[in-house]
Amino acid sequence: MKFMLILKVCSAVHMDCLPPIHDSFVFNSWSECASAGYLRSIKIINSMESSVINNNKVVVNFKCTEVTES
């Protein structure tokens, strides 16, 4: 099975999310995809101003979706 990473940056204050970020890379395992999800989430948070994160209570959600192999 192969997996695609999909991330969403959300605000807990506004109860709203930006459009999903689809990673075009396909992972060979759930473990690889999940690890990439956590690392990419950290990069997203670290790229934002802390005041934006704090004022909007920003969170990053992700999921690994199974894709059919071609």
C-alpha contacts under 8 A as a table, 3 or more apart, distances in Angstrom:
res1	aa1	res2	aa2	distance
1	M	28	N	6.70
1	M	29	S	6.73
1	M	66	E	6.85
1	M	67	V	7.29
1	M	68	T	7.39
1	M	69	E	7.32
2	K	26	V	6.33
2	K	27	F	5.54
2	K	28	N	4.82
2	K	29	S	5.94
2	K	30	W	7.68
2	K	66	E	5.81
2	K	67	V	5.59
2	K	68	T	6.98
2	K	69	E	6.81
3	F	26	V	5.58
3	F	27	F	5.04
3	F	28	N	6.53
3	F	29	S	6.50
3	F	30	W	6.47
3	F	33	C	6.49
3	F	64	C	5.76
3	F	65	T	5.28
3	F	66	E	4.46
3	F	67	V	5.50
4	M	22	H	7.57
4	M	23	D	6.54
4	M	24	S	7.14
4	M	25	F	6.62
4	M	26	V	5.02
4	M	27	F	6.24
4	M	33	C	6.96
4	M	64	C	5.48
4	M	65	T	5.21
4	M	66	E	6.43
4	M	67	V	6.62
5	L	22	H	6.28
5	L	23	D	5.38
5	L	24	S	7.91
5	L	25	F	7.70
5	L	26	V	7.61
5	L	33	C	6.11
5	L	34	A	7.88
5	L	36	A	7.83
5	L	37	G	6.64
5	L	62	F	6.99
5	L	63	K	6.00
5	L	64	C	4.74
5	L	65	T	6.49
6	I	20	P	6.42
6	I	21	I	5.60
6	I	22	H	4.68
6	I	23	D	6.13
6	I	62	F	5.49
6	I	63	K	5.44
6	I	64	C	6.34
6	I	65	T	7.41
7	L	20	P	5.61
7	L	21	I	5.02
7	L	22	H	6.61
7	L	23	D	7.97
7	L	37	G	7.39
7	L	41	S	7.84
7	L	60	V	6.84
7	L	61	N	5.69
7	L	62	F	4.19
7	L	63	K	6.61
8	K	17	C	6.40
8	K	18	L	6.36
8	K	19	P	6.70
8	K	20	P	4.81
8	K	21	I	6.21
8	K	60	V	5.65
8	K	61	N	5.14
8	K	62	F	6.10
9	V	17	C	5.63
9	V	18	L	5.65
9	V	19	P	7.90
9	V	20	P	7.58
9	V	58	V	6.94
9	V	59	V	5.96
9	V	60	V	4.55
9	V	61	N	6.45
10	C	15	M	7.21
10	C	16	D	5.71
10	C	17	C	3.98
10	C	18	L	6.25
10	C	58	V	5.58
10	C	59	V	5.30
10	C	60	V	6.08
10	C	61	N	7.48
11	S	14	H	5.41
11	S	15	M	5.60
11	S	16	D	5.61
11	S	17	C	6.23
11	S	56	N	5.39
11	S	57	K	5.51
11	S	58	V	4.57
11	S	59	V	6.28
12	A	15	M	4.99
12	A	16	D	7.24
12	A	56	N	6.62
12	A	57	K	5.27
12	A	58	V	6.28
12	A	59	V	7.14
13	V	56	N	5.43
13	V	57	K	5.98
14	H	56	N	7.18
23	D	26	V	7.79
27	F	30	W	7.41
27	F	32	E	6.13
27	F	33	C	5.64
28	N	32	E	6.91
28	N	33	C	7.86
29	S	32	E	5.35
29	S	33	C	6.42
30	W	33	C	5.13
30	W	34	A	6.01
30	W	64	C	7.00
31	S	34	A	5.21
31	S	35	S	6.08
32	E	35	S	5.25
32	E	36	A	6.14
33	C	36	A	5.11
33	C	37	G	6.14
33	C	64	C	6.12
34	A	37	G	4.95
34	A	38	Y	6.49
34	A	63	K	7.63
34	A	64	C	6.69
35	S	38	Y	5.37
35	S	39	L	6.32
36	A	39	L	5.06
36	A	40	R	5.84
37	G	40	R	5.21
37	G	41	S	6.01
37	G	62	F	6.15
37	G	63	K	7.53
38	Y	41	S	5.07
38	Y	42	I	6.34
39	L	42	I	5.20
39	L	43	K	6.40
40	R	43	K	5.02
40	R	44	I	6.22
41	S	44	I	5.13
41	S	45	I	6.24
41	S	60	V	5.85
41	S	61	N	7.77
42	I	45	I	5.18
42	I	46	N	5.99
43	K	46	N	5.08
43	K	47	S	6.13
44	I	47	S	5.22
44	I	48	M	6.75
44	I	60	V	7.97
45	I	48	M	5.47
45	I	53	I	7.61
45	I	60	V	7.77
46	N	49	E	7.78
48	M	52	V	6.94
48	M	53	I	6.91
49	E	52	V	5.35
49	E	53	I	6.50
50	S	53	I	4.98
50	S	54	N	6.00
51	S	54	N	5.09
51	S	55	N	5.80
52	V	55	N	5.28
52	V	56	N	5.90
52	V	57	K	7.83
52	V	58	V	7.63
53	I	56	N	5.50
53	I	57	K	5.34
53	I	58	V	4.85
54	N	57	K	5.01
54	N	58	V	6.97
